[in-house]
Amino acid sequence: ILLYNFIKGKIFMRLFNIFKNVNQNNSSKLLNNVNYTSKNSFITETNKEDVSKLHIYQFPPISLLKKNQCTFKYSDDDLNLLASNINALLSSKHIDGVVSKINTYGAIIRFSVKSTSILNINILKDFIFNVEFCLGAKSVRLSQPLNNTESFGIELCFNNYINIPLRFILESTNFNSDPSSIFSFGIYKQGISYNGNFNRTSHILIAGITHSGKTTCINSIITSILYKTSPLTLKLMLINPNSDSFCIYNEIPHLLIPVVTDSKKASRALDWAVFEMEKRFQLFNEYNVRDLKSYNKMATTVNNSSIQQLPEIAIFIDNYTRINSMEKNLFDASLYRLLKNASLLGIYIILATDSLYSEEIPTNIKNYFPSKIILKQNTICKLSNIKFFSDSLKLMDYGDMLFYEKNTPYPFRGQISYISPLEIQRVTDFFKNSNNSYRDNTQIHKNNESKNISILSTKNNTYDDYFIDAGRLVIENEKASIGMLQRVFKIGFNRATRIMDQLEAVGVVGKEEGTTSRRVIMPMKEFEQYIIKKK
């Protein structure tokens, strides 16, 4: 076996060198098909683009976004007056503490209180109620200490709504000086921008009522990705059932497929993501690597053209509760598998929902999100792996958030940056009009036994490629079950379920009868006649 692999490698390298020399002599020729990933993960077709332009991504200019300055409405005199009033309340309640520092970010004012003695938490809760009543603040929250220089923090928010433009964050030194950051959605902690990447956050859950800022948060993440990341390193999949709010992004080059607005196509899109996850899992086992970062590092060091770097895939899902109830079981099954196993393989989920009730989003799904952006809530929803969730009742509308980052003991309060639909339209028009070499007609395909099977087909009258074989199999065995189709054809549960539904619609098998196998109704001769008639 070793001798065979050695000879095969020698022959491959010789053919590769010949092909390389031919390309150098004919560099003016145009390409028709380019495969960006290994083993047909997804296929990108270009319309006779020049070879030299294939790896050029034109970043959108920052001038497309508004240059509104992020000016705070609180003057120094107002802040000093509030600090003195808080010190007076501390002394009146016999609490050993004094305001040591003041930070403002967005509409939030944070007072850091330093104390030399041990404080009782029940006394502090009563004190917070007095602060809200005496100062007339609309929202007051007791926060945990950010560092060793303070004992606790007091966060106040009045009626003043302060808009934080996304351009203010993208131009900030904190965001540009961090080479690992690929997106941002607002400011937090001491007024600094959040510099995020999916290795740091993994899957993200965004929850909040209407007009709390969910869609604005997603738009900020997507737009910051367009300004910071090339499509060669990150691909996007946008799913928004029964809504067209994502359709504005149909022109961006990062998309794997057009924006999905149908529940059936949404479940099929997640089916492909599960297939890609399993494919990457086998690939990583083959090369003995643990995660996507290790695989891409190995791909750059190994002198083998067949091993190419794989991009990260971010799947954005908005309006989760609008998914059709008939498709929700299949959708949730694929979503659960992705949340459980896909993060190390470079596939991440960003899901936005209106509520965290178990009736709307299953508990086993929402508990698998290590990072959460909690916006204003109407009622308290119990969440097993997040503390201080009752503080979401004290949040304001339009972007006031509690950010619970992965591997952090408590959430941070912050404010989401704002980007208008007009600014998003300018950015997408830039890709539409700039003749960007990455802007192409991308389709997702599966490579199953030397067949490229499109799983996002829009035709309703086509059958699965295993339909005929599955029909013959169940008729010969005189019983039909989804598990049997999975074992014989080595396919997933969702695909086996669709094949069984197609067999039931034709009349090959009967209806589902609990946990037992389905009855086979159609004989083999009649099934063969049906196939000939269809052909």
N, C-alpha and C positions, 0 to 999 in steps of 0.2 A: 504493500500500500504506500509506504514512504517513497519507494522508487517510482511508482506510478505518479504520485503527486509531484515529485521533483521533475520528472519529464514533462508533465502537463504544465507546470509553472514555467519551464524553460521555453516550451513552444508558445505559451501565451505571451511571455515577455517579448519574444522575437516578433510575433504578429503585432504586438502593441507598438514596437519600435518602427516597424514598416508603416503601420497606419499613421503614426506620429509624423514620420518624414513626408508622407503623402499630404498630410494636412498643412505642413509648413510650406510645401511647394505650391499648394493651392489655397492659400489663405484668403483669397478674394471670393471664394465660393460661399454661397449662402446656405444656412441650415434650415431644415424643415421641422425637425423634431429634436427636442432636447429633454433628456431625463435628468431631473435635478436630484433624485434620490435613488438609493440602491434598491434593486429588486422590485421595480415598478410600484413603489409606495404611492406616488401619484405622478401623472404624466402631464407635462406642460408643453403645449404646442405653440410655436412662434411662427408668425407669418413672414418668413424669409428675412429674419433680422441678421445684421452683420455679426460676425463672431466676436469682434472686439467690443460689442455693446451688450453682450449677454450678461455680464457680471457688473453692469453699471446701474446703480439705483440712485435716482435723483431725489434727494431729500427736499421736501417742500420748504420754501422760504418762510421765515418767521414773520415776515411782513403781512402774510395772509391773515394773521390774528390781530385782534384789536390791541392797541397799546395803552389801554386804560391803566393808570397807576393804582396800585393797591394802597389807598390812603385810609388811615384809621380815623374814626370820628371822635376818638377820645383824646382830649388834650392832657398835658401833664398836670395842670391844675385840677382837672376832674379826677384823675387817677390818684393824686396825692390826697384829695378830699375823701375819696372812698377808702383809701388805706387808713386814714386817721379815724374814720367812722368805725372801721372794723377793729382797730386797736381799742377804741373805746368800748365796743361791745365785748371784746375779749376780757377786758379788765372788769366790766360790770358782771360778767358771768364767772369771775374768779378763775379764769383759764390762763395758765402761764404760757404766754405766747405773744409774738409781735410779728408784723408783716415785714419780711426781709427782702422780698423781690416782687416786681410786678411785670407780667408778660401779657401782651395783647396779640392775638391772632384771630383775624376775622372779627366776628361780633363778640368774641369771648375774651373776658379779662380774667387772668389767673393770678391770684395772690398767694405767694409762698409764705407760709407761717412757720417760724422757728420757735421751738419750745425746748426748755431745759429739763422738763419733768415728763413723767409718763402720763398720758392722757387717757381718759375713759371715752370709749367710742359712743356710748349713749349720751354723754354730756355734749359731745361734738354734734350729734344729730339734732339735739334741741337747739344748739347754737346756730346751726345752719338754718333752721326754721325762723329764728329771730332775725338773722341777716336778711332773709328773703322778705320778711314783713317790714323791717325798719328801713331798708334801702330801696324798697320798691322794685326790686329786680324781677324780671319775668321768669328767670330760671336760675337756680343756685344749686350747685352740686359740690359735694365733698369728695375730693380726689386724693389718690394715694401719692406719697412723696416720689418725685422723679429722681432725686439724688440724696446724698447724705447731708446736704446743707439745709434741709427743711424737714419739718415733722409731718405736715399735711398741706394740702392745697385747697383753696376756695375758688371755684369757677363761677363767675357771674355773667349773665347775658341779659341785656336790656332789649328794648324794642328796635334798636338800631340794626338794620340788616346791611352788612358790608359785603360787597361783591368782590371776589378774588378771581381775576381773569387767569386763564390757563397760561397765557403768554408770560405773566409775571413769574410763574413757576419755571417755565421752560428756559427763561433767560437768567434765572437765579444761579449764583455761583455754586450753591450747595448741590443743585441737580446736575449741572454740567461737569463738576469736578469729580463725580462718582462714575467711573467707567463701567461698573457693573449694573447700573440702573438702566432699565428699559422703559419704565412708565412711571407716571405719578398721577395722583388724583386729588391732591389738596395739601394743606398744611396741618401740622399737629405738634404736640409737645410744646416747645417754646417758640412757636411761630416759624419753624423751619419746614421746608417742603419734604414730603415723604418720597424717598427714592426707593423704588421697588423693582424686584425681578421675581420671576416665578419660582426660582430655586429658594428664594427667601420666604415667599408667601404660600406657595403651592396653590391649592384650590381656594377660591374666595367666594363667600356668601354675602350678598347685599340684600338687606331686608329693611323695608320702610313703607309707610303708607303713601298714598297719592300726594304729590307735590312735596315729598320729603327729599328728593334729589337722587333717586336710583338711576334714572336714565342719564342725568347729567354726569354722574360718577362714571358710568360706562363710556360715555362719549369722551370724557377726559382721559380715560385709560387708553382707548383706541387711538385718539389723536396724538397723544404723547408717544405711543408706539410708532406711529407713522413718522414722527420727527426724530426718533432715536434708533430705530431698528430696521435692518434690511429684510426684504422678503426671503432672502436666502437662509436666514437664521431663525425666522419666526413666521409661521403661517396662522391665519385666523379663520375661524368658522363662526358665522353669526346666525343665531336662531332666535326668531321672535314670532311665535305663533299668533295668527289672527291680528297682526299689526304690521305696518309698513314703516316704522320709525327707523329701522336699520337699512332700508332700501337706498338711502343716500350714500351708503358705503359700497355700492356695487361696482364702482370704478377703481377702487384701491387695488394695488397689485398684491397685497398680502393675502387676499381671499383664496381659499382652496376651491370653494364653490360659490355660486351666487347666493345672496341672502335667502335663508329659508324662512318662509312665512306660512307654511302648511304643516299641520300636525303629523301627517303621514310621512312627509319628507323629513321632518325633524327626527322621527324615530329611525328612519333609514340612515340619516346622517350620523346619528350616534352608533348605529350598527357598524358603519364604516370605521368610526373611531375605535370601537372595540376590536375590529379586525386588525386595524393598524397597531393597536396595543399588543395583541397576541403576536403579530408579526415581528414587532420590535423585541418582544420578550424572547422569542426564539433566536433572533439575530444576536442579542446580547449574550445569551447562553452559548451560542456558537463561538463567540470571540472572548468569552470569560470576562465580561465587563459588568459593572453593577448598575450604572445609570447612563443617561444620555451624555453627560459631560465627559465621562471616562471613554465612552465610545467615540465621540468626536475627537478627543485628544489622541486616541489610538489611530483614528483614520488619518490624522495629519502627520503622524510619525511613520506609519507603515507605507512602504513604497509599492502600493498596489492600487491601480486605478479602479478596480471593481469595488473597493471600499470607499464610499463617499460619506461626507458628513450629513447627518439628519437634522432637519429643523425642529424647533419646538412648535407645538400646536396649541393654540389657546382657543377654547370653545366658549363663546359668550352666549348665554341663554337669558333672555328677558321675558317677562310675563309668563313665568312658569305655570301659574294657576290657570292660564287660558288654554292649556293643552287639552285637546279633545279627550274625553273620558275613555273612549274606545281605544285610543292609542297610548294612554297614560301608563298602563301596566308594562307594555313593551319599552316605552321611553324610560320609565323608572328602573327597569331591569338593566338596561344598558348604562344608564347614568350611575347606578350603584356600582357596577363593575369598574367603570372608569374612575370613580372617586376612590375606590379601594386600592387599585393597583397601578394607575396610569401616571402618577406624579413622577416616579423615578424614571419612567420611560419618555418623559418630555411632553406629555399631554396633560393640559390643565383645564379646569372648569371654572368659569366665572358665572355664577347664577344669581339672578335678581328675582325677588319675590315680594309680594305685598305683605304677607303675614307669615309667621312661624308656627301657626297652629298645626297640630299633627293631622288634622283633617285635610289640610291643603298641601303640606309638604311632609312626607314620611319622616319619622324620627331617625331611622337608620341612614337616611340620606343627609339630613342637615347636620348630624353629629360627625360626619366625615369631612366637614370643611374645617381645616385648621385655622384659617384666617377669616375674620368676619368684619363687615362694615355695617354696624347697626345704626339705622336712622330713626327718626321719630316713630314711636309706636303708640297705639291707642290703649292697649291693655298689656298686662304682663304676660309673656309667654315663657314657660319653663324650658330651659335649654340645659342639657346635662353638663356640657363642658364649657360653659361660659359663666363667669361670675358678674355680679353687679349689673345684671340685665335690667333690673327695675329702674336703673338710671335712664333708660331710653325714654321713659315717660317724661323726663325733664328736658328733653332735647327740643330745639326749635325747628321750624320748618326750613326748607330751602338749603339743605347741605350741612346742617349741624349733625355731627356724627360721633359715634364711639367706635374706634378702630381697635379691634382685638387681633393683634398680629400673632403669627405662629410662634409658639414657644415663649410667650410672654405671660406673666402671672396675672396681669390686669389690663384693662383697655385704656387707651389714650383718647382724649377728646380732641376733635379737630373740626375743620370746615373744608368741604369739597370745593374745588375750583370750578369756575363756570366757563362754559364755551357755548356761544349762541349757535342756532341752526345756520345762520348766515355764514359764520366762520367755518363751520363744517362743510358747507357747500363750496366755499372757496378752496378748501384743501382738496376736496374730491374733484373739483373742476381742474385743479392743477394736474392731477394724474390723467384726467381725461384728455386734456389739451396739450400735454407736454410730450406726447409720443414716447412714453417711458417704455423701455425694452422689456420690463417685467409685466406690463399690462397685456394679458393674453387671455385666451379662452381656456380656462382650466377645468378639467373634469376629473372626478375621482374614479379610479378603476381598481378592481381586485384581480390579483393573479392567482387563479385557482386551477391547478392541473393544466397549465399552459393555456388558460382561457382568461381574457380580460373581461370580467363580468361587471357591468355598470350597475351599481346598487342605488343610484339616484335617478333611475329612468323615469320619465314623465308619462310613459305609456301605461294605461291601465289594463290593456288587453294582452299583455305579454306575460308568459309564464316563466318560472324559474328554470335555469338550465338543467336542474335535477328533477324536473317535474315528470318527465317520461320515465326515467329510471326509478323514481320513487313510486310511481303508479304501478309499474311492473313488479316492484319489490313487495308492496303490500298485497297485491293480488296473489302472487305466488305463495306468500306466507299466510294468507287468509286472516291477517290481522294488521292493524295499523296503529302506530304510536309515535309520538314526537321523539321519544328517547331512541327508538330504533333508527329513525332517520338520522339523528345526530351521530350514533355509533357507526352506521354503515358509510355515510357520506362525509363524516368528520366535519360537520358544520355546527354553527352555533344554535342556541335555542330559538332566537327570534326568526332566523331564516327557516328552520325546520317547522316552526309554527305557521309561517306564511305558506310553505309548500303544502302543509296539511289543510289549510283553509282553501287553497286552490283545488286540491283533490276533492274536498267536500263540495265546492261550488260546481264542479263538473259532474259529480254523482258517483265517484269511485268509492268513497267511504261515507259512512253515516255521521250523524251528529255526535258530539262528545257526550259520553255517558259516565260521568264521574271520573274515577281514577282507573277504570278498566280500559282495555284497548278498544278502538273503534271497530264497528262491523264493516266488512268489505262487501259492497253491494254490486258493483259492476264486474262482470266476468272479463277474462283476458281478451277474448275475441272481440267483444264490443269496445273495449278500450283501444285495441289496435285499429279498429275501424274509425274511431273518433280521432286518433292521431293522423291517419291518412287523410281524413276529411279536412282537418285543420291545415295540414301541409298544402 
